[in-house]
Amino acid sequence: IVPGRVSTEVDAKLSFDVDGSVKKALRLVQLYQEAGIGKERLYIKLASTWQGIQAARVLEAQGINCNLTLLFSFAQAVACAQAGVALISPFVGRIFDWYKKAEGKDGYPAHEDPGVVSVTRIFNYYKAHGYNTVVMGASFRNVGEITELAGCDKITIAPKLLGELAKAEGELPKKLDAATAGAKAEKKLPELSEADFLFMHNEDPMAVEKLAEGIRNFNKDTRTLEDAVRAKLQA
């Protein structure tokens, strides 16, 4: 059904368990292999906690690509790159939502959108310092966010926004460019320890709140799905 990559999420309740996350991921890979699908077609999706990032480090060393989600802070992005993570999914729209509420604004010019600014910073940092981690912008609220990130490695776009883009006319200039990233990026940070990561992440109240909220909601959704499957099996 899906010809390309499939991203499969490790249970959110394992977000703070390195060994548990690795074990679950390996089991998922095994199930796919038993169905004739090789690991080269998979992304194992993990929350961007310190433990999730370290689980990804272990899995990437075994040739299992990971997609680190619920990524809101620069600390998370740096740690993912240092761990050799294949792909990150920074949530542009959720960052926008938090700042819009916190600052009491109706919106932002696209180039000042806090989610756009965050992803632009990460993209420039990765390209300037030679990291291979793919930046995949996600969770967009409007077309302006998407067009301001034209040139990003990958972008996931909801059908509604795809429709709006399809109807738009005119040129779509490239806003993110690896060739010019070096002039815009900050200096390369040393390898982050767990303490470094936690302190740096904690300095960003938006990221702290949205990561915790995301894990709770992912866990709630998983439990809802389990209940639905259980009811079907018992029917």
Accessible surface in RSA format (square Angstrom, percent):
REM  Atomic radii and reference values for relative SASA: ProtOr
REM  Chains: A
REM  Algorithm: Lee & Richards
REM  Probe-radius: 1.40
REM  Slices: 20
REM RES _ NUM      All-atoms   Total-Side   Main-Chain    Non-polar    All polar
REM                ABS   REL    ABS   REL    ABS   REL    ABS   REL    ABS   REL
RES ILE A   1   222.47 126.6 146.40 109.1  76.07 183.4 160.18 115.3  62.29 169.0
RES VAL A   2    78.24  51.5  69.68  63.1   8.56  20.6  70.73  61.5   7.51  20.4
RES PRO A   3   131.56  95.9  97.73  89.1  33.83 123.0 109.63  90.5  21.94 136.3
RES GLY A   4    37.77  46.6   0.00   N/A  37.77  46.6  36.55 100.3   1.22   2.7
RES ARG A   5   100.09  42.0  78.32  39.9  21.77  51.8  36.45  49.8  63.64  38.6
RES VAL A   6    35.17  23.1  32.20  29.1   2.97   7.2  35.16  30.5   0.01   0.0
RES SER A   7    55.46  46.9  26.27  35.1  29.19  67.2  26.27  55.9  29.19  40.9
RES THR A   8    27.54  19.6  24.54  24.9   2.99   7.1  25.71  34.5   1.82   2.8
RES GLU A   9    67.14  38.5  46.44  35.1  20.71  49.3  23.30  45.1  43.85  35.8
RES VAL A  10     6.58   4.3   2.40   2.2   4.18  10.1   2.40   2.1   4.18  11.3
RES ASP A  11    21.97  15.4  13.66  13.6   8.31  19.7  10.26  24.2  11.71  11.7
RES ALA A  12     6.29   5.8   1.63   2.5   4.66  10.6   4.93   6.9   1.36   3.6
RES LYS A  13   139.46  68.0 106.67  65.4  32.79  78.1  66.33  59.7  73.13  77.9
RES LEU A  14    32.75  18.2  32.52  23.3   0.23   0.6  32.52  22.8   0.23   0.6
RES SER A  15     7.54   6.4   1.81   2.4   5.73  13.2   5.65  12.0   1.90   2.7
RES PHE A  16   128.88  64.5 108.52  67.2  20.37  53.0 108.94  66.0  19.95  57.1
RES ASP A  17    59.86  41.9  55.46  55.2   4.40  10.4  19.49  45.9  40.37  40.3
RES VAL A  18    44.36  29.2  39.95  36.2   4.41  10.6  39.95  34.7   4.41  12.0
RES ASP A  19   116.84  81.8 110.53 110.0   6.30  14.9  35.73  84.1  81.11  80.9
RES GLY A  20    16.54  20.4   0.00   N/A  16.54  20.4  14.04  38.5   2.50   5.6
RES SER A  21     1.81   1.5   1.81   2.4   0.00   0.0   0.00   0.0   1.81   2.5
RES VAL A  22    18.92  12.5  18.92  17.1   0.00   0.0  18.92  16.4   0.00   0.0
RES LYS A  23   161.01  78.5 156.09  95.8   4.93  11.7 101.60  91.5  59.41  63.3
RES LYS A  24    84.79  41.4  81.53  50.0   3.26   7.8  30.50  27.4  54.30  57.8
RES ALA A  25     0.00   0.0   0.00   0.0   0.00   0.0   0.00   0.0   0.00   0.0
RES LEU A  26    68.59  38.2  63.08  45.1   5.51  13.9  63.45  44.6   5.14  13.8
RES ARG A  27   109.30  45.9 106.05  54.1   3.25   7.7  41.66  56.9  67.64  41.0
RES LEU A  28    24.98  13.9  24.87  17.8   0.11   0.3  24.88  17.5   0.10   0.3
RES VAL A  29     8.11   5.3   8.11   7.3   0.00   0.0   8.11   7.0   0.00   0.0
RES GLN A  30    81.35  45.5  80.67  59.0   0.68   1.6  22.13  47.1  59.22  44.9
RES LEU A  31    78.61  43.8  71.91  51.4   6.70  16.9  72.20  50.7   6.41  17.3
RES TYR A  32    46.32  21.6  44.64  25.4   1.68   4.4  30.41  22.9  15.92  19.6
RES GLN A  33    96.26  53.8  77.51  56.6  18.75  44.6  24.67  52.5  71.59  54.3
RES GLU A  34   119.89  68.8  78.53  59.4  41.35  98.5  49.52  95.8  70.36  57.4
RES ALA A  35    74.12  68.1  37.90  58.5  36.22  82.4  50.37  70.9  23.75  62.9
RES GLY A  36    70.47  86.9   0.00   N/A  70.47  86.9  36.89 101.2  33.59  75.2
RES ILE A  37    44.13  25.1  41.22  30.7   2.91   7.0  43.86  31.6   0.28   0.7
RES GLY A  38    22.70  28.0   0.00   N/A  22.70  28.0  16.59  45.5   6.11  13.7
RES LYS A  39    76.64  37.4  74.67  45.8   1.97   4.7  41.67  37.5  34.98  37.3
RES GLU A  40   120.15  69.0 105.15  79.6  14.99  35.7  67.78 131.1  52.36  42.8
RES ARG A  41    72.63  30.5  71.77  36.6   0.87   2.1  39.29  53.7  33.34  20.2
RES LEU A  42     0.22   0.1   0.17   0.1   0.05   0.1   0.17   0.1   0.05   0.1
RES TYR A  43    26.67  12.5  26.66  15.2   0.01   0.0  13.82  10.4  12.85  15.8
RES ILE A  44     0.00   0.0   0.00   0.0   0.00   0.0   0.00   0.0   0.00   0.0
RES LYS A  45    48.25  23.5  48.25  29.6   0.00   0.0   5.34   4.8  42.91  45.7
RES LEU A  46     5.13   2.9   3.47   2.5   1.66   4.2   5.13   3.6   0.00   0.0
RES ALA A  47    12.20  11.2   4.41   6.8   7.79  17.7   4.41   6.2   7.79  20.6
RES SER A  48     0.00   0.0   0.00   0.0   0.00   0.0   0.00   0.0   0.00   0.0
RES THR A  49     4.11   2.9   2.64   2.7   1.47   3.5   4.11   5.5   0.00   0.0
RES TRP A  50    36.40  14.6  34.55  16.7   1.86   4.4  24.77  13.2  11.63  18.9
RES GLN A  51    45.15  25.2  44.93  32.8   0.21   0.5   9.30  19.8  35.85  27.2
RES GLY A  52     1.75   2.2   0.00   N/A   1.75   2.2   1.75   4.8   0.00   0.0
RES ILE A  53     0.00   0.0   0.00   0.0   0.00   0.0   0.00   0.0   0.00   0.0
RES GLN A  54    28.94  16.2  28.34  20.7   0.61   1.4  16.30  34.7  12.64   9.6
RES ALA A  55     0.00   0.0   0.00   0.0   0.00   0.0   0.00   0.0   0.00   0.0
RES ALA A  56     0.00   0.0   0.00   0.0   0.00   0.0   0.00   0.0   0.00   0.0
RES ARG A  57    87.30  36.7  85.00  43.3   2.30   5.5  45.81  62.6  41.48  25.1
RES VAL A  58    61.91  40.7  57.05  51.6   4.86  11.7  61.54  53.5   0.37   1.0
RES LEU A  59     0.00   0.0   0.00   0.0   0.00   0.0   0.00   0.0   0.00   0.0
RES GLU A  60    31.09  17.9  15.69  11.9  15.41  36.7   8.89  17.2  22.21  18.1
RES ALA A  61    91.58  84.2  46.42  71.6  45.16 102.7  59.25  83.4  32.33  85.6
RES GLN A  62    83.26  46.6  67.51  49.3  15.75  37.5  38.99  83.0  44.26  33.6
RES GLY A  63    42.68  52.6   0.00   N/A  42.68  52.6  29.19  80.1  13.49  30.2
RES ILE A  64     5.93   3.4   5.93   4.4   0.00   0.0   5.93   4.3   0.00   0.0
RES ASN A  65    38.02  26.2  37.90  36.6   0.12   0.3   1.00   2.4  37.02  35.8
RES CYS A  66     0.00   0.0   0.00   0.0   0.00   0.0   0.00   0.0   0.00   0.0
RES ASN A  67     5.95   4.1   5.95   5.7   0.00   0.0   0.00   0.0   5.95   5.7
RES LEU A  68     0.00   0.0   0.00   0.0   0.00   0.0   0.00   0.0   0.00   0.0
RES THR A  69     0.99   0.7   0.99   1.0   0.00   0.0   0.94   1.3   0.05   0.1
RES LEU A  70     0.35   0.2   0.35   0.3   0.00   0.0   0.35   0.2   0.00   0.0
RES LEU A  71     0.47   0.3   0.44   0.3   0.03   0.1   0.44   0.3   0.03   0.1
RES PHE A  72     2.48   1.2   0.04   0.0   2.44   6.4   0.38   0.2   2.10   6.0
RES SER A  73     2.37   2.0   1.79   2.4   0.58   1.3   2.37   5.0   0.00   0.0
RES PHE A  74    18.20   9.1  11.08   6.9   7.13  18.5  11.63   7.0   6.58  18.8
RES ALA A  75     1.51   1.4   0.25   0.4   1.25   2.9   0.25   0.4   1.25   3.3
RES GLN A  76     0.00   0.0   0.00   0.0   0.00   0.0   0.00   0.0   0.00   0.0
RES ALA A  77     0.17   0.2   0.17   0.3   0.00   0.0   0.17   0.2   0.00   0.0
RES VAL A  78     0.00   0.0   0.00   0.0   0.00   0.0   0.00   0.0   0.00   0.0
RES ALA A  79     2.72   2.5   1.30   2.0   1.41   3.2   2.42   3.4   0.30   0.8
RES CYS A  80     0.00   0.0   0.00   0.0   0.00   0.0   0.00   0.0   0.00   0.0
RES ALA A  81     6.51   6.0   0.04   0.1   6.48  14.7   0.04   0.1   6.48  17.2
RES GLN A  82    27.71  15.5   6.27   4.6  21.43  51.0   7.19  15.3  20.52  15.6
RES ALA A  83     7.33   6.7   0.00   0.0   7.33  16.7   1.23   1.7   6.10  16.2
RES GLY A  84    44.36  54.7   0.00   N/A  44.36  54.7  32.65  89.6  11.71  26.2
RES VAL A  85     2.38   1.6   0.00   0.0   2.38   5.7   0.00   0.0   2.38   6.5
RES ALA A  86    21.31  19.6  10.30  15.9  11.01  25.0  19.65  27.7   1.66   4.4
RES LEU A  87     1.45   0.8   1.45   1.0   0.00   0.0   1.45   1.0   0.00   0.0
RES ILE A  88     0.00   0.0   0.00   0.0   0.00   0.0   0.00   0.0   0.00   0.0
RES SER A  89     4.03   3.4   4.03   5.4   0.00   0.0   3.41   7.3   0.62   0.9
RES PRO A  90     0.57   0.4   0.57   0.5   0.00   0.0   0.57   0.5   0.00   0.0
RES PHE A  91    16.01   8.0  16.01   9.9   0.00   0.0  16.01   9.7   0.00   0.0
RES VAL A  92     0.00   0.0   0.00   0.0   0.00   0.0   0.00   0.0   0.00   0.0
RES GLY A  93     0.00   0.0   0.00   N/A   0.00   0.0   0.00   0.0   0.00   0.0
RES ARG A  94    60.38  25.4  60.38  30.8   0.00   0.0   9.01  12.3  51.36  31.1
RES ILE A  95     1.39   0.8   1.39   1.0   0.00   0.0   1.39   1.0   0.00   0.0
RES PHE A  96    17.64   8.8  17.64  10.9   0.00   0.0  17.64  10.7   0.00   0.0
RES ASP A  97    49.49  34.7  42.99  42.8   6.50  15.4  21.92  51.6  27.57  27.5
RES TRP A  98    48.28  19.4  42.97  20.8   5.31  12.5  43.71  23.3   4.57   7.4
RES TYR A  99    58.12  27.1  58.12  33.1   0.00   0.0  27.97  21.0  30.15  37.2
RES LYS A 100    79.27  38.7  77.73  47.7   1.53   3.7  31.13  28.0  48.14  51.3
RES LYS A 101   181.44  88.5 157.55  96.7  23.90  56.9 108.55  97.7  72.89  77.6
RES ALA A 102    61.98  57.0  19.19  29.6  42.79  97.3  29.77  41.9  32.21  85.3
RES GLU A 103    89.77  51.5  60.17  45.5  29.60  70.5  33.76  65.3  56.01  45.7
RES GLY A 104    69.02  85.1   0.00   N/A  69.02  85.1  35.33  97.0  33.69  75.4
RES LYS A 105   101.14  49.3  90.78  55.7  10.36  24.7  52.80  47.5  48.33  51.5
RES ASP A 106   141.05  98.8 121.56 121.0  19.49  46.1  38.08  89.6 102.96 102.7
RES GLY A 107    32.55  40.1   0.00   N/A  32.55  40.1  17.59  48.3  14.96  33.5
RES TYR A 108    38.01  17.7  10.02   5.7  27.99  72.8  13.53  10.2  24.48  30.2
RES PRO A 109    73.26  53.4  59.37  54.1  13.90  50.5  72.18  59.6   1.09   6.7
RES ALA A 110    32.89  30.2  20.46  31.6  12.43  28.3  24.48  34.5   8.41  22.3
RES HIS A 111   114.82  62.8 101.02  70.2  13.80  35.3  72.49  74.7  42.33  49.3
RES GLU A 112    92.42  53.1  81.61  61.7  10.81  25.7  26.24  50.8  66.18  54.0
RES ASP A 113     2.60   1.8   2.60   2.6   0.00   0.0   0.12   0.3   2.49   2.5
RES PRO A 114    22.48  16.4  14.73  13.4   7.75  28.2  18.79  15.5   3.69  23.0
RES GLY A 115     0.00   0.0   0.00   N/A   0.00   0.0   0.00   0.0   0.00   0.0
RES VAL A 116     4.91   3.2   4.91   4.4   0.00   0.0   4.91   4.3   0.00   0.0
RES VAL A 117    78.13  51.4  74.58  67.5   3.55   8.5  77.15  67.0   0.98   2.7
RES SER A 118    22.56  19.1  16.78  22.4   5.78  13.3  15.40  32.8   7.16  10.0
RES VAL A 119     0.00   0.0   0.00   0.0   0.00   0.0   0.00   0.0   0.00   0.0
RES THR A 120    36.51  26.0  36.51  37.0   0.00   0.0  32.97  44.3   3.54   5.3
RES ARG A 121   103.52  43.5  96.21  49.0   7.30  17.4  36.94  50.5  66.58  40.3
RES ILE A 122     1.16   0.7   1.10   0.8   0.06   0.2   1.16   0.8   0.00   0.0
RES PHE A 123     3.66   1.8   3.66   2.3   0.00   0.0   3.66   2.2   0.00   0.0
RES ASN A 124    10.30   7.1  10.30  10.0   0.00   0.0   0.99   2.4   9.31   9.0
RES TYR A 125     0.18   0.1   0.18   0.1   0.00   0.0   0.18   0.1   0.00   0.0
RES TYR A 126     0.38   0.2   0.38   0.2   0.00   0.0   0.38   0.3   0.00   0.0
RES LYS A 127    52.29  25.5  30.31  18.6  21.97  52.3  15.95  14.4  36.33  38.7
RES ALA A 128    38.13  35.1   3.96   6.1  34.17  77.7   9.08  12.8  29.05  77.0
RES HIS A 129    47.06  25.7  27.34  19.0  19.72  50.5  25.52  26.3  21.54  25.1
RES GLY A 130    59.29  73.1   0.00   N/A  59.29  73.1  36.27  99.5  23.02  51.5
RES TYR A 131    35.47  16.6  27.14  15.4   8.34  21.7  26.53  19.9   8.94  11.0
RES ASN A 132   142.87  98.5 118.05 114.1  24.82  59.8  37.65  90.6 105.22 101.7
RES THR A 133     4.61   3.3   2.51   2.5   2.10   5.0   0.45   0.6   4.16   6.3
RES VAL A 134    37.67  24.8  37.37  33.8   0.30   0.7  37.67  32.7   0.00   0.0
RES VAL A 135     0.00   0.0   0.00   0.0   0.00   0.0   0.00   0.0   0.00   0.0
RES MET A 136    30.57  15.8  30.57  20.2   0.00   0.0  18.47  15.7  12.10  16.0
RES GLY A 137     0.00   0.0   0.00   N/A   0.00   0.0   0.00   0.0   0.00   0.0
RES ALA A 138     9.68   8.9   9.68  14.9   0.00   0.0   9.68  13.6   0.00   0.0
RES SER A 139    31.13  26.3  10.92  14.6  20.21  46.6  22.79  48.5   8.34  11.7
RES PHE A 140    18.80   9.4   1.22   0.8  17.58  45.7   1.22   0.7  17.58  50.3
RES ARG A 141   101.18  42.5  73.47  37.5  27.71  66.0  34.32  46.9  66.87  40.5
RES ASN A 142    56.60  39.0  54.84  53.0   1.76   4.2  32.65  78.6  23.95  23.1
RES VAL A 143    32.43  21.3  30.23  27.4   2.20   5.3  30.23  26.3   2.20   6.0
RES GLY A 144    24.17  29.8   0.00   N/A  24.17  29.8  19.00  52.1   5.17  11.6
RES GLU A 145     0.52   0.3   0.52   0.4   0.00   0.0   0.52   1.0   0.00   0.0
RES ILE A 146     9.08   5.2   8.38   6.2   0.70   1.7   8.38   6.0   0.70   1.9
RES THR A 147    36.51  26.0  35.63  36.1   0.88   2.1  24.24  32.6  12.27  18.6
RES GLU A 148    31.59  18.1  29.21  22.1   2.38   5.7   0.17   0.3  31.42  25.7
RES LEU A 149     0.00   0.0   0.00   0.0   0.00   0.0   0.00   0.0   0.00   0.0
RES ALA A 150    13.66  12.6   8.17  12.6   5.49  12.5  13.66  19.2   0.00   0.0
RES GLY A 151    33.00  40.7   0.00   N/A  33.00  40.7  11.89  32.6  21.11  47.3
RES CYS A 152    13.56  10.3   0.00   0.0  13.56  31.9   0.00   0.0  13.56  14.6
RES ASP A 153    55.71  39.0  22.90  22.8  32.81  77.6  15.31  36.0  40.40  40.3
RES LYS A 154    98.67  48.1  91.41  56.1   7.26  17.3  45.57  41.0  53.10  56.6
RES ILE A 155    48.41  27.5  19.39  14.4  29.02  69.9  19.39  14.0  29.02  78.8
RES THR A 156    59.59  42.4  51.95  52.7   7.63  18.2  50.51  67.8   9.08  13.7
RES ILE A 157    44.86  25.5  22.51  16.8  22.35  53.9  24.19  17.4  20.66  56.1
RES ALA A 158    54.82  50.4  42.24  65.2  12.58  28.6  48.47  68.3   6.35  16.8
RES PRO A 159   113.78  82.9 104.51  95.3   9.26  33.7 106.37  87.8   7.40  46.0
RES LYS A 160   151.45  73.9 135.92  83.4  15.53  37.0 119.31 107.4  32.14  34.2
RES LEU A 161    11.31   6.3  11.31   8.1   0.00   0.0  11.31   7.9   0.00   0.0
RES LEU A 162    89.76  50.0  86.14  61.6   3.62   9.1  86.46  60.7   3.30   8.9
RES GLY A 163    29.26  36.1   0.00   N/A  29.26  36.1  28.54  78.3   0.72   1.6
RES GLU A 164    72.58  41.7  63.63  48.1   8.95  21.3  34.54  66.8  38.04  31.1
RES LEU A 165    44.08  24.6  31.66  22.6  12.43  31.2  31.93  22.4  12.16  32.7
RES ALA A 166    87.63  80.6  47.46  73.2  40.16  91.4  60.16  84.7  27.47  72.8
RES LYS A 167   175.16  85.5 147.86  90.7  27.29  65.0  97.58  87.8  77.58  82.6
RES ALA A 168    65.83  60.5  37.76  58.3  28.07  63.9  48.11  67.7  17.73  47.0
RES GLU A 169   171.80  98.6 132.66 100.4  39.14  93.2  52.93 102.4 118.88  97.1
RES GLY A 170    75.06  92.6   0.00   N/A  75.06  92.6  38.24 104.9  36.82  82.5
RES GLU A 171   171.74  98.6 138.94 105.1  32.80  78.1  59.39 114.9 112.35  91.7
RES LEU A 172   109.52  61.0  81.85  58.6  27.68  69.6  82.21  57.7  27.32  73.5
RES PRO A 173    77.79  56.7  67.77  61.8  10.02  36.4  77.74  64.2   0.05   0.3
RES LYS A 174   135.24  66.0 104.47  64.1  30.77  73.3  59.59  53.6  75.65  80.6
RES LYS A 175    80.98  39.5  64.39  39.5  16.58  39.5  44.44  40.0  36.53  38.9
RES LEU A 176     5.74   3.2   4.80   3.4   0.94   2.4   5.68   4.0   0.06   0.2
RES ASP A 177    46.16  32.3  44.60  44.4   1.57   3.7   8.21  19.3  37.95  37.9
RES ALA A 178    57.11  52.5  42.28  65.2  14.83  33.7  42.44  59.8  14.67  38.9
RES ALA A 179    93.03  85.5  48.78  75.3  44.25 100.7  61.13  86.1  31.90  84.5
RES THR A 180    64.14  45.6  59.35  60.2   4.79  11.4  61.53  82.6   2.61   4.0
RES ALA A 181     0.14   0.1   0.00   0.0   0.14   0.3   0.14   0.2   0.00   0.0
RES GLY A 182    50.64  62.5   0.00   N/A  50.64  62.5  27.43  75.3  23.21  52.0
RES ALA A 183   100.73  92.6  53.58  82.7  47.16 107.3  65.52  92.3  35.21  93.3
RES LYS A 184   126.17  61.6  89.95  55.2  36.23  86.3  66.29  59.7  59.88  63.8
RES ALA A 185    25.02  23.0   0.76   1.2  24.26  55.2   3.16   4.4  21.86  57.9
RES GLU A 186    68.83  39.5  56.71  42.9  12.12  28.9  41.19  79.7  27.64  22.6
RES LYS A 187   171.96  83.9 157.89  96.9  14.07  33.5 108.18  97.4  63.78  67.9
RES LYS A 188   113.64  55.4  94.23  57.8  19.41  46.2  49.07  44.2  64.56  68.8
RES LEU A 189    47.68  26.6  42.97  30.7   4.71  11.8  43.28  30.4   4.40  11.8
RES PRO A 190   104.76  76.4  92.08  83.9  12.69  46.1 104.34  86.1   0.42   2.6
RES GLU A 191   107.39  61.7  84.76  64.1  22.63  53.9  56.49 109.3  50.90  41.6
RES LEU A 192    17.67   9.8  10.67   7.6   7.01  17.6  10.74   7.5   6.94  18.7
RES SER A 193    54.87  46.4  44.96  60.0   9.91  22.8  49.94 106.4   4.92   6.9
RES GLU A 194    78.13  44.9  74.17  56.1   3.97   9.5  19.53  37.8  58.60  47.8
RES ALA A 195    73.65  67.7  61.65  95.1  12.00  27.3  67.47  95.0   6.18  16.4
RES ASP A 196    68.36  47.9  61.03  60.7   7.34  17.3  14.00  33.0  54.36  54.2
RES PHE A 197     3.05   1.5   3.05   1.9   0.00   0.0   3.05   1.8   0.00   0.0
RES LEU A 198    90.14  50.2  86.63  62.0   3.52   8.8  87.22  61.3   2.92   7.9
RES PHE A 199   139.46  69.8 134.13  83.1   5.33  13.9 138.64  84.1   0.82   2.3
RES MET A 200    53.72  27.8  46.26  30.6   7.46  17.8  40.76  34.7  12.96  17.2
RES HIS A 201    14.47   7.9  14.47  10.1   0.00   0.0  13.50  13.9   0.97   1.1
RES ASN A 202    95.17  65.6  83.74  80.9  11.43  27.5  12.03  29.0  83.14  80.4
RES GLU A 203   115.45  66.3  89.38  67.6  26.07  62.1  28.82  55.8  86.63  70.7
RES ASP A 204    34.29  24.0  31.53  31.4   2.76   6.5  16.12  37.9  18.17  18.1
RES PRO A 205    86.51  63.1  79.21  72.2   7.30  26.5  84.01  69.4   2.51  15.6
RES MET A 206     5.30   2.7   5.30   3.5   0.00   0.0   5.30   4.5   0.00   0.0
RES ALA A 207     0.00   0.0   0.00   0.0   0.00   0.0   0.00   0.0   0.00   0.0
RES VAL A 208    56.33  37.1  53.79  48.7   2.53   6.1  54.58  47.4   1.75   4.7
RES GLU A 209    89.00  51.1  82.95  62.8   6.04  14.4  32.64  63.1  56.36  46.0
RES LYS A 210    22.29  10.9  21.70  13.3   0.59   1.4   0.64   0.6  21.64  23.1
RES LEU A 211    15.71   8.8  15.71  11.2   0.00   0.0  15.71  11.0   0.00   0.0
RES ALA A 212    41.36  38.0  35.00  54.0   6.35  14.5  40.39  56.9   0.96   2.6
RES GLU A 213    54.42  31.2  54.42  41.2   0.00   0.0  10.18  19.7  44.25  36.1
RES GLY A 214     0.25   0.3   0.00   N/A   0.25   0.3   0.22   0.6   0.03   0.1
RES ILE A 215    17.39   9.9  17.38  12.9   0.01   0.0  17.39  12.5   0.00   0.0
RES ARG A 216   150.06  63.0 141.10  71.9   8.96  21.3  73.38 100.3  76.67  46.5
RES ASN A 217    68.22  47.0  67.90  65.6   0.32   0.8  15.29  36.8  52.93  51.2
RES PHE A 218    30.62  15.3  29.06  18.0   1.57   4.1  29.82  18.1   0.80   2.3
RES ASN A 219    46.84  32.3  46.84  45.3   0.00   0.0   5.02  12.1  41.82  40.4
RES LYS A 220   139.45  68.0 135.75  83.3   3.70   8.8  81.80  73.6  57.65  61.4
RES ASP A 221    89.79  62.9  83.73  83.3   6.06  14.3  27.69  65.2  62.10  61.9
RES THR A 222    34.61  24.6  30.95  31.4   3.66   8.7  19.96  26.8  14.65  22.1
RES ARG A 223    65.95  27.7  65.46  33.4   0.49   1.2  62.09  84.9   3.86   2.3
RES THR A 224    85.51  60.8  80.98  82.1   4.53  10.8  65.90  88.5  19.61  29.6
RES LEU A 225   114.74  63.9 111.17  79.5   3.57   9.0 114.51  80.4   0.22   0.6
RES GLU A 226    68.07  39.1  62.57  47.3   5.50  13.1  27.73  53.6  40.34  32.9
RES ASP A 227    83.93  58.8  77.83  77.5   6.11  14.4  27.74  65.3  56.20  56.0
RES ALA A 228    53.14  48.9  43.20  66.7   9.94  22.6  51.65  72.7   1.49   4.0
RES VAL A 229    72.42  47.7  70.88  64.2   1.54   3.7  72.42  62.9   0.00   0.0
RES ARG A 230   113.60  47.7 111.61  56.9   1.99   4.7  44.34  60.6  69.26  42.0
RES ALA A 231    59.62  54.8  48.53  74.9  11.09  25.2  53.75  75.7   5.87  15.5
RES LYS A 232   167.81  81.9 152.17  93.4  15.65  37.3  96.09  86.5  71.73  76.4
RES LEU A 233   145.69  81.1 114.26  81.7  31.43  79.0 117.52  82.5  28.17  75.8
RES GLN A 234   139.85  78.2 103.13  75.4  36.72  87.4  44.05  93.8  95.81  72.7
RES ALA A 235   117.11 107.7  45.88  70.8  71.23 162.0  84.24 118.6  32.87  87.1
END  Absolute sums over single chains surface
CHAIN  1 A    12306.2       9643.1       2663.1       7236.5       5069.7
END  Absolute sums over all chains
TOTAL         12306.2       9643.1       2663.1       7236.5       5069.7
